[in-house]
Amino acid sequence: MKKRYSEEQIIGILKEADSGIPIKDVCRQHNICMTSFYKWKNRFGGMTVSEAQKLKAFEADNAKLKRLVAEQALD
C-alpha cells in the first residue's frame, strides 16, 4: 500500500473524479479513503500541477522564515 502521493498524482486523481467517475470508485481504485480524497479536494481542487508545485515552494519558504524568526526571538 502506498502511503504518500505526489502533487501530480493527487491532481490526476481529482481530475478522474471530475470527469464523471463516482468518487467511491476512484477511491477504491487508488486505495485511498474518502476522507483523504476530500482533504485533497479542499487543498488542491482546481489547481494545475505547476500551481501545486508553486504552493509547495511557498510553504517551504514560509517554514524557513518562521524558523528564522523563532531563532531571532530566542537570541
N, C-alpha and C positions, 0 to 999 in steps of 0.2 A: 504494500500500500504506500502510495506517495503522500508525503506529509506536507510538502510545500510546492506551490505552483508559482511560476514567474508571472510578472505582469502581463506578458504577451499571452500566456496560456489562459490566464483569468479572463482577459478581454475576449479571447476566442470563445471561451465557454459562455460568456454573457451574450455574445453575438449569436451563438447557436440558439439560445433561448429566445432571443428577439426575432429569430427567423420563423418562429411558429411552433417549434418543438416544445411540448409540455415540460415545465420546469422539473417535475418529478422524474421524467425520463432522462433529462440532461444530467441531473444529479446522480441518478443511478448509473448512467453510462460512464461518468468520470469519477465515480466512487467518492462523492462529497455529500455532506449533509445539506439540507435546505437552509439551515441557519448560516452556514458558510456562504452559500450562494447569495443570500440576501444581504449579508455584510459586504460581500464583494460588489454587489449591485449598488449599494449605497456609496461605496468608496470609488468604484471605477465605472459606474454606469454612464454611458455616453462618451467615454474617453477613447481616444485613439492610443496606439502603442507609444507614439512619441510623447504624447501628453502625460502618460503614466510614467515614462522614464524621467521627464522633467519634474514631476511630482516627487519621485524618489530622490532625485538630486537635491531638490529644495528641502526635503525632510532631513537629509544627511547634513546639509549646510546649517540648518536650524539646530540640529543636535550639537554640532561643533560650537556654534555660537553660544548655546546655553551652557556648555561645559566651560567655555572661556569666561563667561560672566560669573559662573559659580566659583571658579578658581580665583578670580579677582576679588570676589566678595569675601573669600576666606583669608586673603592676604591683608 
